[in-house]
Amino acid sequence: MAEQLQALEALKGDAGLKKEIEFETKLRGLLDQYGFSLKHIINLLDPQSSKRPQMSTEPPGTRKPRQLKIYKNPHTGEVVETKGGNHKTLKEWKIKHGSDVVEGWLSK
């Protein structure tokens, strides 16, 4: 805690930080005085900034839904509909007949 207070005191005496704070305060005052925002300043300094592609609006970690797959066992006529590979019957078929064979049963 004492180290943090010492670091804070050192920052208070930093001339560079004082100049930065003074600049920001004056800049915000000018923006308010003339009715501009930081976006206006960014567009003045970098006109291409608004033409850059925006980030995807889709939240990270979201993916498109899986497609439904339909497998038909030619030996029994049994049909399995699944969106993933974790289906109990499908796993049993793959153990019994082999994964490559069962994937061949996929209806198109």
C-alpha positions in Angstrom: 0.0 0.0 0.0 2.8 2.4 0.9 4.5 1.6 -2.5 1.3 2.5 -4.3 1.1 5.8 -2.5 4.7 6.6 -3.3 4.0 5.8 -7.0 0.9 8.0 -6.9 2.9 10.9 -5.4 5.6 10.4 -8.1 3.0 10.6 -10.8 1.5 13.8 -9.3 4.9 15.5 -9.6 5.5 14.2 -13.2 5.8 17.2 -15.5 4.8 15.1 -18.6 1.6 13.9 -17.0 0.7 17.4 -15.9 1.1 18.6 -19.5 -1.0 15.8 -20.8 -3.8 16.5 -18.3 -3.6 20.2 -19.1 -3.8 19.5 -22.8 -6.8 17.1 -22.5 -8.6 19.6 -20.2 -8.1 22.5 -22.8 -9.0 20.2 -25.7 -12.3 19.1 -24.1 -13.0 22.8 -23.3 -12.5 23.8 -26.9 -14.7 20.9 -28.1 -17.5 21.9 -25.7 -17.1 25.6 -26.7 -17.5 24.9 -30.5 -19.9 22.0 -30.2 -17.6 19.3 -31.5 -17.0 15.7 -30.3 -13.9 13.5 -30.3 -15.4 11.8 -33.4 -15.3 15.1 -35.3 -11.6 15.5 -34.4 -10.8 11.9 -35.4 -12.5 12.4 -38.8 -10.6 15.6 -39.3 -7.2 14.0 -38.5 -8.0 10.6 -40.2 -10.8 10.9 -42.8 -10.3 7.2 -43.8 -11.3 6.0 -40.3 -15.0 5.9 -41.0 -14.4 4.0 -44.3 -12.6 1.1 -42.5 -14.6 -2.1 -42.1 -16.3 -2.3 -38.7 -15.9 -5.2 -36.4 -18.4 -8.0 -36.6 -21.6 -7.3 -34.6 -21.7 -11.0 -33.7 -20.5 -11.6 -30.2 -17.3 -13.7 -29.9 -17.8 -17.4 -29.3 -21.0 -17.5 -31.3 -21.0 -19.8 -34.3 -23.6 -20.7 -36.9 -26.0 -23.5 -36.0 -25.0 -27.0 -37.1 -26.8 -28.6 -40.1 -29.1 -31.5 -39.5 -27.5 -34.8 -40.8 -29.7 -37.8 -41.6 -28.1 -41.3 -41.5 -30.0 -44.4 -42.7 -28.7 -47.8 -41.8 -29.2 -50.0 -44.9 -29.1 -53.2 -42.8 -32.0 -52.3 -40.5 -33.6 -49.3 -42.2 -33.2 -47.4 -39.0 -32.9 -43.6 -39.4 -30.9 -41.3 -37.2 -31.2 -37.5 -37.4 -28.5 -35.5 -35.6 -26.8 -32.2 -35.6 -23.6 -33.5 -33.9 -21.6 -36.6 -33.7 -22.4 -37.4 -30.1 -25.5 -39.5 -30.9 -25.7 -42.8 -29.0 -27.0 -44.9 -31.9 -24.6 -43.3 -34.4 -21.7 -44.1 -32.1 -22.8 -47.7 -31.9 -23.0 -47.9 -35.6 -19.5 -46.5 -36.0 -18.1 -49.0 -33.6 -19.9 -51.9 -35.2 -19.5 -51.0 -38.9 -16.6 -48.4 -38.9 -16.7 -44.7 -39.2 -16.1 -44.5 -42.9 -18.9 -46.9 -43.7 -21.4 -45.1 -41.5 -20.5 -41.7 -43.0 -21.4 -43.3 -46.4 -24.9 -43.8 -45.0 -25.4 -40.0 -44.8 -28.4 -38.9 -46.8 -27.9 -36.0 -49.0 
